[in-house]
């Protein structure tokens, strides 16, 4: 005995699949094009943050994560953490340098021009709304 499938049942199922596909595309665009995110942004944190950055020491209560993977432009994938409102800047900087050394990943304060390793940390200083910020960015060759 064959089960008869109604036309409306097929239309309903196809509509549901199209809505799921649409929502998946929206989620992909939101997650992978955002760039800067917080620890509370669960999807971004889980999918975009490299373990080396997830395990970085927290040297300030004010921090955010970043990710960049421009397929046709840069030769590196970037994953980083930026700390602001740092009370002891020198101590914080040395903590991050020690963390990189403990992982066995070279760290630098300037982007390497001549020799570009497969993986390295770049530490940079910036100002955001008058606060001194310190970033630790992991670069991994594609």
Backbone as JSON Lines, residues from 0, in Angstrom:
{"i":0,"aa":"X","n":[0.84,-1.17,0.0],"ca":[0.0,0.0,0.0],"c":[0.89,1.25,0.0]}
{"i":1,"aa":"X","n":[0.8,2.06,-1.03],"ca":[1.58,3.28,-1.15],"c":[0.92,4.41,-0.38]}
{"i":2,"aa":"X","n":[1.8,5.2,0.25],"ca":[1.31,6.36,0.99],"c":[1.26,7.55,0.04]}
{"i":3,"aa":"X","n":[0.14,8.19,-0.04],"ca":[-0.02,9.33,-0.93],"c":[0.5,10.6,-0.24]}
{"i":4,"aa":"X","n":[1.38,11.31,-0.95],"ca":[1.95,12.55,-0.42],"c":[1.23,13.71,-1.09]}
{"i":5,"aa":"X","n":[0.67,14.53,-0.26],"ca":[-0.08,15.66,-0.82],"c":[0.87,16.75,-1.33]}
{"i":6,"aa":"X","n":[0.38,17.5,-2.27],"ca":[1.16,18.58,-2.86],"c":[1.49,19.63,-1.79]}
{"i":7,"aa":"X","n":[0.55,19.92,-0.9],"ca":[0.77,20.9,0.15],"c":[1.83,20.44,1.14]}
{"i":8,"aa":"X","n":[1.87,19.16,1.39],"ca":[2.88,18.61,2.29],"c":[4.28,18.82,1.7]}
{"i":9,"aa":"X","n":[4.44,18.59,0.41],"ca":[5.72,18.78,-0.27],"c":[6.09,20.26,-0.26]}
{"i":10,"aa":"X","n":[5.15,21.12,-0.56],"ca":[5.41,22.56,-0.57],"c":[5.81,23.04,0.82]}
{"i":11,"aa":"X","n":[5.15,22.55,1.84],"ca":[5.46,22.93,3.22],"c":[6.88,22.49,3.58]}
{"i":12,"aa":"X","n":[7.24,21.27,3.24],"ca":[8.59,20.77,3.57],"c":[9.66,21.54,2.8]}
{"i":13,"aa":"X","n":[9.43,21.82,1.53],"ca":[10.4,22.6,0.75],"c":[10.54,24.03,1.3]}
{"i":14,"aa":"X","n":[9.43,24.61,1.7],"ca":[9.48,25.96,2.28],"c":[10.29,25.96,3.57]}
{"i":15,"aa":"X","n":[10.09,24.96,4.37],"ca":[10.83,24.84,5.62],"c":[12.33,24.72,5.34]}
{"i":16,"aa":"X","n":[12.71,23.91,4.37],"ca":[14.12,23.75,4.01],"c":[14.72,25.05,3.48]}
{"i":17,"aa":"X","n":[13.95,25.78,2.69],"ca":[14.44,27.05,2.18],"c":[14.65,28.07,3.3]}
{"i":18,"aa":"X","n":[13.75,28.09,4.25],"ca":[13.9,29.0,5.39],"c":[15.14,28.62,6.2]}
{"i":19,"aa":"X","n":[15.37,27.34,6.41],"ca":[16.57,26.9,7.13],"c":[17.83,27.29,6.38]}
{"i":20,"aa":"X","n":[17.84,27.12,5.08],"ca":[18.99,27.5,4.28],"c":[19.25,29.0,4.38]}
{"i":21,"aa":"X","n":[18.2,29.78,4.3],"ca":[18.31,31.23,4.4],"c":[18.89,31.64,5.77]}
{"i":22,"aa":"X","n":[18.37,31.05,6.84],"ca":[18.86,31.38,8.18],"c":[20.31,30.94,8.36]}
{"i":23,"aa":"X","n":[20.68,29.82,7.76],"ca":[22.07,29.37,7.83],"c":[22.99,30.37,7.14]}
{"i":24,"aa":"X","n":[22.58,30.86,6.0],"ca":[23.38,31.85,5.27],"c":[23.51,33.14,6.07]}
{"i":25,"aa":"X","n":[22.44,33.59,6.68],"ca":[22.51,34.8,7.51],"c":[23.46,34.61,8.68]}
{"i":26,"aa":"X","n":[23.4,33.46,9.32],"ca":[24.28,33.16,10.45],"c":[25.73,33.15,9.99]}
{"i":27,"aa":"X","n":[26.0,32.52,8.85],"ca":[27.36,32.47,8.32],"c":[27.89,33.88,8.07]}
{"i":28,"aa":"X","n":[27.11,34.71,7.43],"ca":[27.54,36.07,7.12],"c":[27.78,36.85,8.4]}
{"i":29,"aa":"X","n":[26.89,36.72,9.38],"ca":[27.03,37.43,10.65],"c":[28.28,36.99,11.39]}
{"i":30,"aa":"X","n":[28.5,35.69,11.47],"ca":[29.61,35.16,12.26],"c":[30.95,35.44,11.59]}
{"i":31,"aa":"X","n":[31.07,35.18,10.3],"ca":[32.37,35.2,9.67],"c":[32.75,36.53,9.03]}
{"i":32,"aa":"X","n":[31.94,37.54,9.17],"ca":[32.34,38.84,8.63],"c":[32.38,39.92,9.71]}
{"i":33,"aa":"X","n":[32.09,39.57,10.92],"ca":[32.0,40.55,12.0],"c":[33.36,41.14,12.36]}
{"i":34,"aa":"X","n":[34.39,40.32,12.53],"ca":[35.73,40.81,12.8],"c":[36.08,40.95,14.26]}
{"i":35,"aa":"X","n":[35.38,41.8,15.02],"ca":[35.66,42.0,16.44],"c":[34.47,41.51,17.24]}
{"i":36,"aa":"X","n":[34.76,40.78,18.31],"ca":[33.69,40.19,19.12],"c":[34.16,40.01,20.55]}
{"i":37,"aa":"X","n":[33.24,39.71,21.42],"ca":[33.52,39.5,22.85],"c":[33.42,38.01,23.18]}
{"i":38,"aa":"X","n":[33.83,37.68,24.37],"ca":[33.75,36.28,24.84],"c":[32.29,35.83,24.91]}
{"i":39,"aa":"X","n":[31.39,36.75,25.14],"ca":[29.97,36.41,25.25],"c":[29.32,36.14,23.9]}
{"i":40,"aa":"X","n":[30.0,36.47,22.8],"ca":[29.51,36.13,21.46],"c":[29.91,34.69,21.17]}
{"i":41,"aa":"X","n":[29.08,33.77,21.64],"ca":[29.43,32.35,21.69],"c":[29.84,31.76,20.35]}
{"i":42,"aa":"X","n":[29.08,32.0,19.3],"ca":[29.41,31.41,18.0],"c":[30.76,31.9,17.49]}
{"i":43,"aa":"X","n":[30.98,33.19,17.52],"ca":[32.24,33.74,17.06],"c":[33.4,33.21,17.88]}
{"i":44,"aa":"X","n":[33.23,33.24,19.2],"ca":[34.3,32.78,20.08],"c":[34.63,31.31,19.82]}
{"i":45,"aa":"X","n":[33.62,30.49,19.7],"ca":[33.83,29.05,19.51],"c":[34.46,28.74,18.16]}
{"i":46,"aa":"X","n":[33.97,29.36,17.09],"ca":[34.42,29.01,15.74],"c":[35.65,29.77,15.26]}
{"i":47,"aa":"X","n":[35.85,31.01,15.72],"ca":[36.9,31.84,15.15],"c":[38.15,31.97,16.0]}
{"i":48,"aa":"X","n":[38.04,31.78,17.3],"ca":[39.17,32.03,18.18],"c":[40.1,30.82,18.24]}
{"i":49,"aa":"X","n":[41.35,31.04,17.9],"ca":[42.35,29.98,17.95],"c":[42.65,29.61,19.4]}
{"i":50,"aa":"X","n":[43.01,28.35,19.66],"ca":[43.32,27.93,21.04],"c":[44.43,28.77,21.67]}
{"i":51,"aa":"X","n":[45.41,29.18,20.88],"ca":[46.5,29.99,21.42],"c":[45.98,31.33,21.96]}
{"i":52,"aa":"X","n":[44.93,31.84,21.36],"ca":[44.35,33.1,21.82],"c":[43.36,32.84,22.96]}
{"i":53,"aa":"X","n":[42.58,31.77,22.87],"ca":[41.65,31.42,23.95],"c":[42.38,31.25,25.27]}
{"i":54,"aa":"X","n":[43.58,30.7,25.23],"ca":[44.34,30.41,26.45],"c":[45.27,31.55,26.87]}
{"i":55,"aa":"X","n":[45.24,32.66,26.16],"ca":[46.09,33.8,26.51],"c":[45.68,34.34,27.88]}
{"i":56,"aa":"X","n":[46.66,34.82,28.64],"ca":[46.32,35.37,29.96],"c":[45.42,36.61,29.83]}
{"i":57,"aa":"X","n":[44.49,36.73,30.75],"ca":[43.61,37.9,30.78],"c":[44.28,38.96,31.66]}
{"i":58,"aa":"X","n":[44.76,40.03,31.03],"ca":[45.53,41.04,31.76],"c":[44.71,42.3,32.04]}
{"i":59,"aa":"X","n":[43.44,42.28,31.64],"ca":[42.55,43.41,31.88],"c":[41.11,42.91,31.83]}
{"i":60,"aa":"X","n":[40.25,43.61,32.51],"ca":[38.82,43.25,32.5],"c":[38.15,43.68,31.2]}
{"i":61,"aa":"X","n":[38.77,44.61,30.49],"ca":[38.22,45.14,29.23],"c":[39.01,44.55,28.06]}
{"i":62,"aa":"X","n":[38.45,43.53,27.42],"ca":[39.15,42.9,26.3],"c":[38.14,42.42,25.26]}
{"i":63,"aa":"X","n":[38.64,42.28,24.04],"ca":[37.81,41.78,22.94],"c":[38.69,40.93,22.02]}
{"i":64,"aa":"X","n":[38.03,40.12,21.22],"ca":[38.73,39.23,20.29],"c":[38.56,39.74,18.87]}
{"i":65,"aa":"X","n":[39.46,39.3,17.99],"ca":[39.35,39.68,16.58],"c":[39.77,38.5,15.71]}
{"i":66,"aa":"X","n":[39.29,38.54,14.48],"ca":[39.6,37.49,13.51],"c":[39.61,38.11,12.12]}
{"i":67,"aa":"X","n":[40.57,37.7,11.3],"ca":[40.62,38.19,9.94],"c":[41.16,37.1,9.03]}
{"i":68,"aa":"X","n":[40.43,36.81,7.98],"ca":[40.87,35.83,6.99],"c":[40.41,36.3,5.63]}
{"i":69,"aa":"X","n":[41.15,37.2,5.03],"ca":[40.81,37.69,3.71],"c":[41.5,36.76,2.72]}
{"i":70,"aa":"X","n":[40.72,35.91,2.07],"ca":[41.28,34.83,1.26],"c":[42.17,35.3,0.12]}
{"i":71,"aa":"X","n":[41.81,36.38,-0.54],"ca":[42.57,36.78,-1.72],"c":[43.58,37.9,-1.44]}
{"i":72,"aa":"X","n":[43.65,38.38,-0.21],"ca":[44.49,39.53,0.07],"c":[45.73,39.15,0.89]}
{"i":73,"aa":"X","n":[45.52,38.76,2.12],"ca":[46.62,38.51,3.03],"c":[47.11,37.08,2.92]}
{"i":74,"aa":"X","n":[48.35,36.88,3.31],"ca":[48.87,35.52,3.3],"c":[48.77,34.86,4.67]}
{"i":75,"aa":"X","n":[48.21,35.58,5.63],"ca":[48.06,35.04,6.98],"c":[46.6,35.1,7.44]}
{"i":76,"aa":"X","n":[46.24,34.16,8.26],"ca":[44.98,34.22,9.02],"c":[45.36,34.87,10.35]}
{"i":77,"aa":"X","n":[44.55,35.82,10.8],"ca":[44.83,36.53,12.05],"c":[43.76,36.2,13.09]}
{"i":78,"aa":"X","n":[44.21,35.91,14.3],"ca":[43.31,35.72,15.44],"c":[43.95,36.44,16.61]}
{"i":79,"aa":"X","n":[43.2,37.34,17.24],"ca":[43.84,38.16,18.28],"c":[42.94,38.51,19.44]}
{"i":80,"aa":"X","n":[43.58,39.08,20.45],"ca":[42.88,39.59,21.62],"c":[43.46,40.97,21.92]}
{"i":81,"aa":"X","n":[42.58,41.93,22.22],"ca":[42.99,43.29,22.53],"c":[42.51,43.63,23.93]}
{"i":82,"aa":"X","n":[43.45,44.1,24.75],"ca":[43.16,44.5,26.13],"c":[43.21,46.01,26.23]}
{"i":83,"aa":"X","n":[42.24,46.61,26.89],"ca":[42.25,48.05,27.14],"c":[42.13,48.29,28.64]}
{"i":84,"aa":"X","n":[42.34,49.54,29.04],"ca":[42.28,49.92,30.45],"c":[43.23,49.06,31.28]}
{"i":85,"aa":"X","n":[44.48,49.01,30.83],"ca":[45.51,48.2,31.5],"c":[46.16,49.05,32.57]}
{"i":86,"aa":"X","n":[46.22,48.53,33.8],"ca":[46.79,49.31,34.9],"c":[48.32,49.3,34.89]}
{"i":87,"aa":"X","n":[48.93,48.18,34.61],"ca":[50.39,48.05,34.58],"c":[50.83,47.62,33.18]}
{"i":88,"aa":"X","n":[51.06,48.58,32.3],"ca":[51.3,48.27,30.89],"c":[52.55,47.41,30.69]}
{"i":89,"aa":"X","n":[53.66,47.78,31.29],"ca":[54.91,47.04,31.09],"c":[54.78,45.61,31.58]}
{"i":90,"aa":"X","n":[54.2,45.44,32.75],"ca":[53.99,44.1,33.29],"c":[53.07,43.27,32.39]}
{"i":91,"aa":"X","n":[52.03,43.9,31.87],"ca":[51.11,43.21,30.98],"c":[51.82,42.78,29.69]}
{"i":92,"aa":"X","n":[52.62,43.69,29.14],"ca":[53.36,43.37,27.92],"c":[54.3,42.19,28.15]}
{"i":93,"aa":"X","n":[55.05,42.22,29.25],"ca":[55.98,41.13,29.55],"c":[55.25,39.81,29.78]}
{"i":94,"aa":"X","n":[54.06,39.87,30.35],"ca":[53.25,38.66,30.55],"c":[52.89,38.03,29.21]}
{"i":95,"aa":"X","n":[52.52,38.86,28.25],"ca":[52.16,38.34,26.93],"c":[53.37,37.79,26.18]}
{"i":96,"aa":"X","n":[54.52,38.45,26.3],"ca":[55.74,37.96,25.67],"c":[56.14,36.62,26.27]}
{"i":97,"aa":"X","n":[56.03,36.5,27.59],"ca":[56.35,35.23,28.25],"c":[55.39,34.13,27.81]}
{"i":98,"aa":"X","n":[54.11,34.46,27.67],"ca":[53.12,33.48,27.2],"c":[53.5,32.96,25.82]}
{"i":99,"aa":"X","n":[53.88,33.85,24.91],"ca":[54.29,33.44,23.56],"c":[55.54,32.57,23.62]}
{"i":100,"aa":"X","n":[56.5,32.96,24.44],"ca":[57.72,32.17,24.59],"c":[57.42,30.78,25.15]}
{"i":101,"aa":"X","n":[56.51,30.71,26.12],"ca":[56.13,29.41,26.7],"c":[55.5,28.49,25.66]}
{"i":102,"aa":"X","n":[54.81,29.06,24.69],"ca":[54.21,28.26,23.62],"c":[55.23,27.9,22.53]}
{"i":103,"aa":"X","n":[56.38,28.55,22.56],"ca":[57.38,28.31,21.53],"c":[57.08,29.01,20.21]}
{"i":104,"aa":"X","n":[56.24,30.03,20.28],"ca":[55.87,30.79,19.08],"c":[56.6,32.13,19.15]}
{"i":105,"aa":"X","n":[57.34,32.5,18.11],"ca":[58.06,33.78,18.16],"c":[57.08,34.95,18.27]}
{"i":106,"aa":"X","n":[57.52,35.97,19.01],"ca":[56.69,37.18,19.13],"c":[57.53,38.38,18.74]}
{"i":107,"aa":"X","n":[56.87,39.38,18.2],"ca":[57.56,40.58,17.75],"c":[56.66,41.79,17.99]}
{"i":108,"aa":"X","n":[57.29,42.95,18.05],"ca":[56.56,44.2,18.22],"c":[56.32,44.88,16.88]}
{"i":109,"aa":"X","n":[57.04,44.4,15.84],"ca":[56.91,44.93,14.49],"c":[56.61,43.78,13.54]}
{"i":110,"aa":"X","n":[55.82,44.04,12.52],"ca":[55.52,43.02,11.51],"c":[56.81,42.64,10.8]}
{"i":111,"aa":"X","n":[57.15,41.34,10.76],"ca":[58.43,40.95,10.13],"c":[58.41,41.21,8.63]}
{"i":112,"aa":"X","n":[59.43,41.92,8.15],"ca":[59.49,42.28,6.74],"c":[60.21,41.21,5.91]}
{"i":113,"aa":"X","n":[61.35,40.76,6.38],"ca":[62.17,39.86,5.57],"c":[61.82,38.4,5.78]}
{"i":114,"aa":"X","n":[62.05,37.91,6.96],"ca":[61.75,36.5,7.23],"c":[60.37,36.41,7.84]}
{"i":115,"aa":"X","n":[59.49,35.74,7.16],"ca":[58.12,35.61,7.65],"c":[57.87,34.15,8.04]}
{"i":116,"aa":"X","n":[57.83,33.91,9.34],"ca":[57.64,32.54,9.82],"c":[56.23,32.01,9.52]}
{"i":117,"aa":"X","n":[56.06,30.72,9.67],"ca":[54.75,30.09,9.45],"c":[53.72,30.58,10.46]}
{"i":118,"aa":"X","n":[54.19,30.85,11.69],"ca":[53.29,31.26,12.76],"c":[54.06,32.19,13.68]}
{"i":119,"aa":"X","n":[53.45,33.33,14.04],"ca":[54.09,34.24,14.99],"c":[53.03,35.11,15.68]}
{"i":120,"aa":"X","n":[53.41,35.66,16.84],"ca":[52.58,36.62,17.56],"c":[53.1,38.02,17.27]}
{"i":121,"aa":"X","n":[52.17,38.95,17.09],"ca":[52.5,40.36,16.95],"c":[51.84,41.09,18.12]}
{"i":122,"aa":"X","n":[52.64,41.8,18.91],"ca":[52.08,42.6,20.0],"c":[52.13,44.06,19.57]}
{"i":123,"aa":"X","n":[51.0,44.73,19.71],"ca":[50.93,46.13,19.3],"c":[50.23,46.97,20.36]}
{"i":124,"aa":"X","n":[50.59,48.22,20.38],"ca":[49.99,49.18,21.3],"c":[49.13,50.14,20.49]}
{"i":125,"aa":"X","n":[47.97,50.51,21.06],"ca":[47.09,51.47,20.4],"c":[46.35,52.28,21.46]}
{"i":126,"aa":"X","n":[45.61,53.25,21.0],"ca":[44.77,54.05,21.9],"c":[43.33,53.99,21.42]}
{"i":127,"aa":"X","n":[42.44,53.72,22.36],"ca":[41.01,53.69,22.08],"c":[40.33,54.57,23.12]}
{"i":128,"aa":"X","n":[39.69,55.62,22.68],"ca":[39.02,56.57,23.58],"c":[39.94,57.05,24.69]}
{"i":129,"aa":"X","n":[41.2,57.29,24.37],"ca":[42.15,57.79,25.35],"c":[42.83,56.73,26.18]}
{"i":130,"aa":"X","n":[42.35,55.49,26.14],"ca":[42.96,54.4,26.9],"c":[44.05,53.73,26.08]}
{"i":131,"aa":"X","n":[45.14,53.35,26.75],"ca":[46.18,52.58,26.08],"c":[45.72,51.14,26.01]}
{"i":132,"aa":"X","n":[45.8,50.56,24.82],"ca":[45.39,49.17,24.61],"c":[46.59,48.37,24.12]}
{"i":133,"aa":"X","n":[46.57,47.08,24.4],"ca":[47.62,46.17,23.99],"c":[46.99,44.98,23.3]}
{"i":134,"aa":"X","n":[47.46,44.68,22.09],"ca":[46.91,43.57,21.32],"c":[47.94,42.47,21.17]}
{"i":135,"aa":"X","n":[47.47,41.25,21.24],"ca":[48.27,40.06,20.95],"c":[47.57,39.36,19.8]}
{"i":136,"aa":"X","n":[48.21,39.36,18.63],"ca":[47.61,38.78,17.43],"c":[48.46,37.62,16.93]}
{"i":137,"aa":"X","n":[47.81,36.5,16.7],"ca":[48.49,35.33,16.15],"c":[48.32,35.34,14.64]}
{"i":138,"aa":"X","n":[49.42,35.23,13.92],"ca":[49.4,35.14,12.47],"c":[49.8,33.73,12.07]}
{"i":139,"aa":"X","n":[48.98,33.09,11.24],"ca":[49.27,31.74,10.75],"c":[49.22,31.78,9.23]}
{"i":140,"aa":"X","n":[50.32,31.34,8.62],"ca":[50.38,31.33,7.15],"c":[49.33,30.39,6.58]}
{"i":141,"aa":"X","n":[48.67,30.87,5.52],"ca":[47.63,30.06,4.87],"c":[48.24,28.95,4.06]}
